[in-house]
Amino acid sequence: MQDGITYDIFRDDPDGSPLWVEAVEGLEHAMNRMEELASSDPSDYYLYCAQAGRIIRRLKARSVRTSDQPGEAPQKKAG
């Protein structure tokens, strides 16, 4: 369901400055779109609502560690 509000999606550029990506109507659609973008470009993303005048959601990039990959258990060091 859309709420009639347009949300702006931003991501951090390599210098850490905000970079506008796109505007999406409806909170649920905007959150889904931000997660979609993050899955293909793992940057920090922000969902901004101009009507509220604030960031309403942050999606931090995750660094993938060996133990985070499916099918692999964390390995312990001997000793």
Contact map, one row per residue, 1 for C-alpha under 8 A:
1110000000000000000000000101000000000000000000000000000000000000000000000000000
1111100000000000000000001111100000000000000000000000000000000000000000000000000
1111100000000000000000001110000000000000000000000000000000000000000000000000000
0111110000000000000000001100000000000000000000000000000000000000000000000000000
0111111000000000000000001110000000000000000000001010000000000000000000000000000
0001111100000000000000111110000000000000000000001000000000000000000000000000000
0000111110000000000000111110010000000000000000111100000000000000000000000000000
0000011111000000000111110000000000000000000000111100000000000000000000000000000
0000001111100000000111110000010001000000000011110000000000000000000000000000000
0000000111110000011111000000000000000000000011110000000000000000000000000000000
0000000011111000011110000000000000000000001111000000000000000000000000000000000
0000000001111111111000000000000000000000001110000000000000000000000000000000000
0000000000111111111000000000000000000000001000000000000000000000000000000000000
0000000000011111100000000000000000000000000000000000000000000000000000000000000
0000000000011111100000000000000000000000000000000000000000000000000000000000000
0000000000011111110000000000000000000000000000000000000000000000000000000000000
0000000000011111111000000000000000000000000000000000000000000000000000000000000
0000000001111001111100000000000000000000000000000000000000000000000000000000000
0000000001111000111110000000000000000000000000000000000000000000000000000000000
0000000111100000011111000000000000000000000000000000000000000000000000000000000
0000000111100000001111100000000000000000000000000000000000000000000000000000000
0000000111000000000111110000000000000000000000000000000000000000000000000000000
0000011110000000000011111000010000000000000000000000000000000000000000000000000
0000011110000000000001111100110000000000000000000000000000000000000000000000000
0111111000000000000000111110110000000000000000000000000000000000000000000000000
1111111000000000000000011111110000000000000000000000000000000000000000000000000
0110111000000000000000001111111000000000000000000000000000000000000000000000000
1100000000000000000000000111111100000000000000000000000000000000000000000000000
0100000000000000000000011111111110000000000000000000000000000000000000000000000
0000001010000000000000111111111111000000000000100000000000000000000000000000000
0000000000000000000000000011111111100000000000100000000000000000000000000000000
0000000000000000000000000001111111110000000000000000000000000000000000000000000
0000000000000000000000000000111111111000000000000000000000000000000000000000000
0000000010000000000000000000011111111100000011100000000000100000000000000000000
0000000000000000000000000000001111111110000000000000000000100000000000000000000
0000000000000000000000000000000111111111000000000000000000000000000000000000000
0000000000000000000000000000000011111111110000000000000000000000000000000000000
0000000000000000000000000000000001111111111110000000000000101000000000000000000
0000000000000000000000000000000000111111110000000000000000000000000000000000000
0000000000000000000000000000000000011111110000000000000000000000000000000000000
0000000000000000000000000000000000001111111000000000000000000000000000000000000
0000000000000000000000000000000000001111111100000000000000001100000000000000000
0000000000111000000000000000000000000100111110000000000000011000000000000000000
0000000000110000000000000000000000000100011111000000000001111000000000000000000
0000000011110000000000000000000001000100001111100000000001111000000000000000000
0000000011100000000000000000000001000000000111110000001111100000000000000000000
0000001111000000000000000000011001000000000011111000001111000000000000000000000
0000001111000000000000000000000000000000000001111100111110000000000000000000000
0000111100000000000000000000000000000000000000111111111100000000000000000000000
0000001100000000000000000000000000000000000000011111110000000000000000000000000
0000100000000000000000000000000000000000000000001111100000000000000000000000000
0000000000000000000000000000000000000000000000001111110000000000000000000000000
0000000000000000000000000000000000000000000000011111111000000000000000000000000
0000000000000000000000000000000000000000000000011101111100000000000000000000000
0000000000000000000000000000000000000000000001111000111111000000000000000000000
0000000000000000000000000000000000000000000001111000011111000000000000000000000
0000000000000000000000000000000000000000000001110000001111100000000000000000000
0000000000000000000000000000000000000000000111100000001111110000000000000000000
0000000000000000000000000000000001100100000111000000000011111000000000000000000
0000000000000000000000000000000000000000001110000000000001111100000000000000000
0000000000000000000000000000000000000100011110000000000000111110000000000000000
0000000000000000000000000000000000000000010000000000000000011111000000000000000
0000000000000000000000000000000000000000000000000000000000001111100000000000000
0000000000000000000000000000000000000000000000000000000000000111110110000000000
0000000000000000000000000000000000000000000000000000000000000011111110000000000
0000000000000000000000000000000000000000000000000000000000000001111110010100000
0000000000000000000000000000000000000000000000000000000000000000111111011110000
0000000000000000000000000000000000000000000000000000000000000001111111010000000
0000000000000000000000000000000000000000000000000000000000000001111111110000000
0000000000000000000000000000000000000000000000000000000000000000001111110000000
0000000000000000000000000000000000000000000000000000000000000000000011111000000
0000000000000000000000000000000000000000000000000000000000000000011111111100000
0000000000000000000000000000000000000000000000000000000000000000001000111110000
0000000000000000000000000000000000000000000000000000000000000000011000011111000
0000000000000000000000000000000000000000000000000000000000000000001000001111100
0000000000000000000000000000000000000000000000000000000000000000000000000111110
0000000000000000000000000000000000000000000000000000000000000000000000000011111
0000000000000000000000000000000000000000000000000000000000000000000000000001111
0000000000000000000000000000000000000000000000000000000000000000000000000000111
